[in-house]
């Protein structure tokens, strides 16, 4: 059997996807010049790819040498799957599938967004019809399509947590895309297998097991979240993440995390979920909050045999990493003199109070570098480091690489 080339693999993948969702395939060169598409209105859609808004995240990905699949989200909530084809470290082709929605966008919601553009009646109605016809693809299925497209292009096998997402606002009214009719694939009414998959996922959370991602992916393949049509995909994804947050926070308590820490984290992440402006932020928040809970559970479980006073002090430190933490306050909370509490903490934890605080802040900084868009300076300031230089020095000493190198994808040591 003659092996398929990349174009044949993509075509085969597209034919499979088209069985359930009519989305189109696109091929560009490294300069974003369209080479091939099966879209029936190539000229109209080409204006979108040439717009500044759409090209910027692609160029940023190219400049950074990104090789992972990318999901782009437009101001209208349209989503595009992107994979990069490299040869000898040189970008040759950009392959895309799209557009798609992740939820039912009501006519009222689309009209509200279109009202920002000065369009004549004919163009307005045409674009509205185009947007209303875009197929609906559940978020978890969209991520799986991204993984499959990446495999077709590169031959590499990755997991959905390695898919990158980016959003952009386009002032081009031709953000409207291809008409298509597709129904949201729903799981069976019996919710077959969902409960069991969720329990496997939550059991790993309780154990502080970092391999939770695979169990979470298995659960996502069975369920798309709360089955309520709100007409707003961002609101729908927020609701789903709030449900996940509630489940994780309760599982964390069952795994040994202090209720006060778990509930405070729940409140903090719930607020950040509500402030999220697009799907990209929702995806990053999902990863950040789950990693955060798992790390804290593991830390708590490693403290078995530690006195209640020291455990309480550690909980207090975890809750106030962005604030100044005084040894005197921790000692007073425990009911001990500073010197006695300091020695007790060192004896039980193996490090001084200040070293423990620094290590926890650095771990939190690592999570924020990987899972948020905050700058290195903002992270340094938020975690109460005296200045960026001291933060970089401490980070390199702890992890073996600088914050910038971590952001660029280089690996270090994990204590």
C-alpha positions as CSV (number, residue, x, y, z in Angstrom):
1,X,0.0,0.0,0.0
2,X,1.4,3.4,-1.0
3,X,1.4,5.8,2.0
4,X,-0.7,8.9,1.8
5,X,0.9,12.3,1.6
6,X,-0.2,15.2,3.8
7,X,-2.8,16.5,1.4
8,X,-4.4,13.1,1.0
9,X,-4.5,12.6,4.8
10,X,-6.1,16.0,5.3
11,X,-8.6,15.3,2.5
12,X,-9.5,11.9,4.1
13,X,-9.9,13.5,7.6
14,X,-12.1,16.3,6.1
15,X,-14.3,13.7,4.4
16,X,-14.8,11.9,7.8
17,X,-15.6,15.2,9.6
18,X,-18.0,16.2,6.8
19,X,-20.1,13.2,7.7
20,X,-21.3,15.1,10.7
21,X,-20.1,18.8,10.3
22,X,-19.8,20.6,7.0
23,X,-16.8,22.7,7.6
24,X,-14.2,23.6,4.9
25,X,-10.5,23.1,4.5
26,X,-8.0,25.8,3.7
27,X,-4.3,25.7,2.8
28,X,-2.0,28.8,3.0
29,X,1.7,29.3,2.5
30,X,3.9,30.9,5.1
31,X,2.9,34.4,3.9
32,X,-0.8,33.6,4.4
33,X,-1.4,33.4,0.6
34,X,-4.3,31.1,-0.1
35,X,-3.2,28.0,-2.1
36,X,-6.2,25.8,-1.9
37,X,-9.7,25.5,-0.5
38,X,-13.0,23.7,-1.1
39,X,-15.1,26.7,0.0
40,X,-17.6,27.5,-2.7
41,X,-17.1,31.3,-2.2
42,X,-13.3,31.5,-2.2
43,X,-13.1,35.3,-3.1
44,X,-15.4,36.4,-0.3
45,X,-13.8,34.3,2.3
46,X,-10.3,35.3,1.3
47,X,-11.0,38.9,2.5
48,X,-11.2,37.4,6.1
49,X,-7.8,35.8,5.9
50,X,-6.2,39.0,4.6
51,X,-7.7,41.1,7.4
52,X,-5.3,42.4,10.0
53,X,-7.3,40.9,12.8
54,X,-7.1,37.4,11.5
55,X,-3.5,37.5,10.4
56,X,-2.1,38.7,13.7
57,X,-2.4,35.6,15.8
58,X,-1.2,33.5,12.9
59,X,1.9,35.6,12.5
60,X,2.5,35.5,16.2
61,X,2.4,31.7,16.1
62,X,4.7,31.6,13.1
63,X,7.2,34.0,14.7
64,X,7.3,32.0,17.9
65,X,7.9,28.8,16.0
66,X,4.8,27.2,17.3
67,X,4.3,23.6,16.1
68,X,1.1,22.7,18.1
69,X,-2.4,23.0,16.6
70,X,-4.1,26.4,17.2
71,X,-7.8,27.2,17.6
72,X,-8.6,30.7,16.5
73,X,-11.8,32.5,17.7
74,X,-13.3,35.5,16.0
75,X,-15.3,38.4,17.5
76,X,-18.4,36.6,16.2
77,X,-17.5,33.4,18.1
78,X,-16.4,31.6,14.9
79,X,-13.7,29.0,15.5
80,X,-11.0,27.8,13.1
81,X,-8.7,24.8,13.6
82,X,-5.1,25.5,12.4
83,X,-2.1,23.1,12.0
84,X,1.4,24.1,10.8
85,X,3.4,22.1,8.3
86,X,7.2,22.4,8.8
87,X,10.0,20.9,6.7
88,X,13.6,21.2,8.1
89,X,12.4,23.7,10.7
90,X,10.9,25.9,7.9
91,X,7.2,26.6,7.8
92,X,5.8,25.5,4.4
93,X,2.1,25.3,4.8
94,X,-0.7,26.4,7.1
95,X,-3.7,24.0,7.1
96,X,-7.1,25.1,8.5
97,X,-10.6,23.7,9.0
98,X,-13.5,26.0,9.6
99,X,-15.6,27.8,10.5
100,X,-17.6,26.4,13.3
101,X,-19.6,27.5,16.4
102,X,-19.5,25.7,19.7
103,X,-23.0,26.6,20.7
104,X,-26.3,27.9,19.2
105,X,-25.9,31.6,18.4
106,X,-29.4,33.0,18.4
107,X,-30.5,35.5,15.7
108,X,-30.7,38.2,18.4
109,X,-27.2,37.7,19.6
110,X,-25.8,37.7,16.0
111,X,-27.8,40.9,15.2
112,X,-26.4,42.6,18.2
113,X,-22.8,41.9,17.0
114,X,-23.6,42.9,13.4
115,X,-25.1,46.2,14.6
116,X,-21.5,47.5,15.3
117,X,-20.8,47.5,11.5
118,X,-22.1,50.1,9.0
119,X,-23.7,47.7,6.6
120,X,-26.4,48.2,4.0
121,X,-29.6,46.1,4.4
122,X,-28.6,43.6,1.7
123,X,-25.1,42.9,3.1
124,X,-26.5,42.8,6.6
125,X,-29.1,40.1,5.8
126,X,-26.6,38.1,3.7
127,X,-24.0,38.0,6.5
128,X,-26.6,37.1,9.0
129,X,-27.8,34.2,6.9
130,X,-24.2,33.1,6.5
131,X,-23.5,33.1,10.3
132,X,-26.8,31.3,11.1
133,X,-25.7,28.5,8.8
134,X,-22.3,27.8,10.4
135,X,-22.3,24.3,11.9
136,X,-22.2,23.7,15.6
137,X,-19.4,21.6,16.9
138,X,-19.1,20.9,20.7
139,X,-15.9,22.2,22.2
140,X,-14.5,18.8,23.2
141,X,-15.1,17.5,19.6
142,X,-13.5,20.6,18.2
143,X,-10.4,19.9,20.3
144,X,-10.3,16.3,19.0
145,X,-10.5,17.5,15.4
146,X,-7.5,19.8,16.2
147,X,-5.5,16.8,17.5
148,X,-6.4,14.7,14.4
149,X,-5.5,17.6,12.0
150,X,-2.2,18.0,13.7
151,X,-1.6,14.2,13.3
152,X,-2.5,14.3,9.7
153,X,0.0,17.2,9.1
154,X,2.9,16.2,11.3
155,X,2.4,12.5,12.1
156,X,2.7,13.3,15.8
157,X,0.3,12.1,18.4
158,X,-0.6,14.7,21.1
159,X,-3.4,15.2,23.6
160,X,-6.1,17.8,23.7
161,X,-4.4,19.7,26.5
162,X,-1.6,20.6,24.1
163,X,-3.9,22.4,21.7
164,X,-3.4,26.2,21.8
165,X,-6.2,28.7,21.6
166,X,-6.2,32.4,20.6
167,X,-9.0,34.9,20.1
168,X,-9.1,38.1,18.0
169,X,-11.5,40.8,17.2
170,X,-12.1,41.6,13.5
171,X,-13.5,44.8,12.3
172,X,-14.1,43.2,8.9
173,X,-17.8,42.5,8.5
174,X,-16.9,39.6,6.2
175,X,-16.2,37.5,9.3
176,X,-19.4,35.7,8.2
177,X,-18.6,32.3,6.9
178,X,-20.1,29.3,5.0
179,X,-23.7,28.3,5.2
180,X,-24.2,24.8,6.5
181,X,-26.8,22.8,8.3
182,X,-25.7,20.6,11.2
183,X,-27.3,19.5,14.4
184,X,-25.4,19.4,17.7
185,X,-24.4,15.8,18.4
186,X,-26.1,14.8,21.6
187,X,-25.3,11.9,23.8
188,X,-27.9,9.3,24.5
189,X,-30.7,10.2,26.9
190,X,-29.3,7.6,29.3
191,X,-26.0,9.5,29.7
192,X,-24.4,6.1,29.3
193,X,-20.9,5.9,30.9
194,X,-20.7,9.6,31.9
195,X,-21.0,9.0,35.6
196,X,-18.3,6.3,35.6
197,X,-16.0,8.5,33.6
198,X,-16.5,11.4,35.9
199,X,-15.9,9.3,39.0
200,X,-12.5,8.1,37.5
201,X,-11.6,11.7,36.9
202,X,-12.6,12.9,40.4
203,X,-10.8,10.0,42.0
204,X,-7.6,11.2,40.4
205,X,-8.3,14.7,41.7
206,X,-8.8,13.4,45.2
207,X,-5.5,11.5,45.0
208,X,-3.7,14.7,43.6
209,X,-2.7,12.6,40.6
210,X,-1.4,14.8,37.7
211,X,-2.6,12.2,35.2
212,X,-6.1,13.5,35.6
213,X,-6.0,15.0,32.0
214,X,-6.5,11.7,30.3
215,X,-9.5,10.8,32.5
216,X,-10.9,14.3,31.9
217,X,-10.6,13.8,28.2
218,X,-12.4,10.4,28.4
219,X,-15.3,12.2,30.3
220,X,-15.4,15.0,27.7
221,X,-15.9,12.5,24.9
222,X,-19.1,11.3,26.5
223,X,-20.6,14.6,27.5
224,X,-20.6,18.2,26.2
225,X,-21.6,19.6,29.5
226,X,-24.9,21.0,30.7
227,X,-27.6,20.3,28.1
228,X,-29.3,23.7,28.0
229,X,-29.4,25.9,24.9
230,X,-28.8,29.4,26.0
231,X,-28.1,30.9,22.6
232,X,-24.8,32.1,23.8
233,X,-21.8,29.7,23.5
234,X,-19.5,31.8,25.8
235,X,-22.2,31.7,28.6
236,X,-22.6,28.0,27.9
237,X,-18.9,27.3,28.3
238,X,-18.7,29.4,31.5
239,X,-21.6,27.4,33.0
240,X,-19.9,24.2,32.2
241,X,-16.6,25.3,33.7
242,X,-18.4,26.5,36.9
243,X,-19.9,23.0,37.2
244,X,-16.4,21.5,36.8
245,X,-15.0,23.9,39.4
246,X,-17.7,22.9,41.9
247,X,-16.9,19.2,41.4
248,X,-13.2,19.7,41.7
249,X,-13.4,21.8,44.8
250,X,-15.5,19.2,46.6
251,X,-13.3,16.4,45.5
252,X,-10.3,18.4,46.7
253,X,-11.8,18.6,50.2
254,X,-12.4,14.8,50.1
255,X,-8.7,14.5,49.1
256,X,-7.5,16.3,52.2
257,X,-7.4,19.9,51.1
258,X,-8.6,22.3,53.8
259,X,-12.2,23.4,53.2
260,X,-11.2,27.0,53.8
261,X,-8.6,26.8,51.1
262,X,-10.9,24.9,48.7
263,X,-13.8,27.3,49.1
264,X,-11.6,30.4,48.8
265,X,-10.1,29.0,45.6
266,X,-13.6,28.2,44.4
267,X,-14.6,31.8,44.9
268,X,-11.5,33.2,43.2
269,X,-11.8,31.0,40.1
270,X,-15.6,31.5,39.8
271,X,-15.0,35.3,39.7
272,X,-12.3,34.8,37.0
273,X,-14.6,32.6,35.0
274,X,-17.3,35.2,35.0
275,X,-14.7,37.8,33.8
276,X,-13.5,35.6,30.9
277,X,-14.2,37.3,27.5
278,X,-13.7,34.4,25.1
279,X,-13.3,30.6,24.7
280,X,-9.5,30.9,24.8
281,X,-9.6,32.3,28.3
282,X,-12.0,29.6,29.4
283,X,-9.7,26.8,28.1
284,X,-6.7,28.3,29.9
285,X,-8.7,28.8,33.1
286,X,-9.8,25.2,33.0
287,X,-6.2,24.0,32.9
288,X,-5.0,26.5,35.5
289,X,-7.6,25.8,38.1
290,X,-7.3,22.0,37.8
291,X,-3.5,22.0,38.0
292,X,-3.8,24.4,40.9
293,X,-6.1,22.2,42.9
294,X,-4.1,19.0,42.1
295,X,-0.9,20.6,43.2
296,X,-2.4,21.8,46.5
297,X,-3.9,18.4,47.2
298,X,-0.5,16.7,46.6
299,X,1.1,19.2,48.9
300,X,-1.5,18.6,51.6
301,X,-1.2,14.8,51.4
302,X,2.6,15.1,51.7
303,X,2.0,16.9,55.0
304,X,0.4,13.9,56.8
305,X,1.9,13.6,60.2
306,X,2.5,17.4,60.4
307,X,1.0,19.1,63.4
308,X,-2.3,21.0,63.1
309,X,-0.6,24.3,63.8
310,X,1.9,23.9,61.0
311,X,-0.8,22.6,58.6
312,X,-2.9,25.7,59.4
313,X,0.1,28.0,58.8
314,X,0.6,26.3,55.4
315,X,-3.0,26.8,54.5
316,X,-2.8,30.5,55.4
317,X,0.3,30.8,53.2
318,X,-1.5,29.2,50.3
319,X,-4.4,31.6,50.6
320,X,-2.2,34.7,50.8
321,X,0.6,34.2,48.3
322,X,-0.2,37.5,46.6
323,X,0.2,39.4,50.0
324,X,2.9,40.1,52.4
325,X,3.1,37.2,54.9
326,X,4.7,37.9,58.3
327,X,6.2,35.2,60.5
328,X,4.8,37.1,63.5
329,X,1.2,36.7,62.2
330,X,1.7,33.0,61.5
331,X,3.1,32.4,65.0
332,X,0.3,34.4,66.6
333,X,-2.3,32.4,64.7
334,X,-0.7,29.2,66.0
335,X,-0.4,30.6,69.5
336,X,3.4,30.3,69.8
337,X,6.3,32.7,70.2
338,X,8.0,33.5,66.9
339,X,11.2,31.7,67.7
340,X,9.5,28.5,68.9
341,X,7.1,28.5,65.9
342,X,9.9,29.1,63.5
343,X,11.9,26.1,64.8
344,X,8.8,23.9,64.9
345,X,8.0,24.7,61.3
346,X,11.6,24.1,60.2
347,X,11.7,20.7,62.1
348,X,8.4,19.5,60.6
349,X,8.6,20.8,57.1
350,X,12.3,20.6,56.6
351,X,12.6,24.2,55.4
352,X,12.3,27.6,57.0
353,X,9.0,29.6,56.8
354,X,10.5,32.0,54.4
355,X,11.9,29.3,52.1
356,X,8.5,27.5,52.1
357,X,6.7,30.8,51.2
358,X,9.2,31.4,48.4
359,X,8.8,27.8,47.0
360,X,5.0,28.1,47.0
361,X,5.1,31.5,45.2
362,X,7.5,30.1,42.6
363,X,5.2,27.2,42.0
364,X,2.3,29.5,41.6
365,X,4.4,31.7,39.3
366,X,5.1,28.6,37.1
367,X,1.4,27.9,36.9
368,X,0.6,31.5,35.9
369,X,3.4,31.5,33.3
370,X,2.0,28.4,31.6
371,X,-1.8,29.1,32.0
372,X,-2.3,32.9,31.9
373,X,-1.6,35.8,29.6
374,X,-0.1,37.9,32.5
375,X,3.3,39.4,31.7
376,X,6.4,38.3,33.7
377,X,6.4,41.7,35.4
378,X,2.8,41.3,36.3
379,X,3.3,37.9,37.8
380,X,6.4,39.1,39.7
381,X,4.3,42.0,41.2
382,X,1.3,39.9,41.9
383,X,3.3,37.4,43.9
384,X,5.0,40.1,46.0
385,X,8.6,39.6,44.6
386,X,10.6,42.7,45.3
387,X,11.5,43.2,41.6
388,X,11.6,41.3,38.3
389,X,15.3,40.6,38.6
390,X,15.0,38.9,42.0
391,X,12.0,37.0,40.6
392,X,14.0,35.7,37.6
393,X,17.0,34.8,39.8
394,X,14.9,32.9,42.3
395,X,12.9,31.1,39.5
396,X,16.1,30.0,37.7
397,X,17.6,28.7,40.9
398,X,14.4,26.7,41.7
399,X,13.4,25.4,38.3
400,X,16.7,25.5,36.3
401,X,15.3,27.9,33.7
402,X,14.2,31.5,33.6
403,X,10.5,32.6,33.4
404,X,11.0,33.7,29.8
405,X,12.5,30.3,28.8
406,X,9.5,28.5,30.4
407,X,7.2,30.7,28.3
408,X,9.1,29.8,25.2
409,X,8.5,26.1,25.8
410,X,11.8,25.1,27.2
411,X,11.8,22.5,30.0
412,X,13.5,22.7,33.4
413,X,13.4,20.7,36.6
414,X,10.3,20.3,38.7
415,X,11.2,20.0,42.4
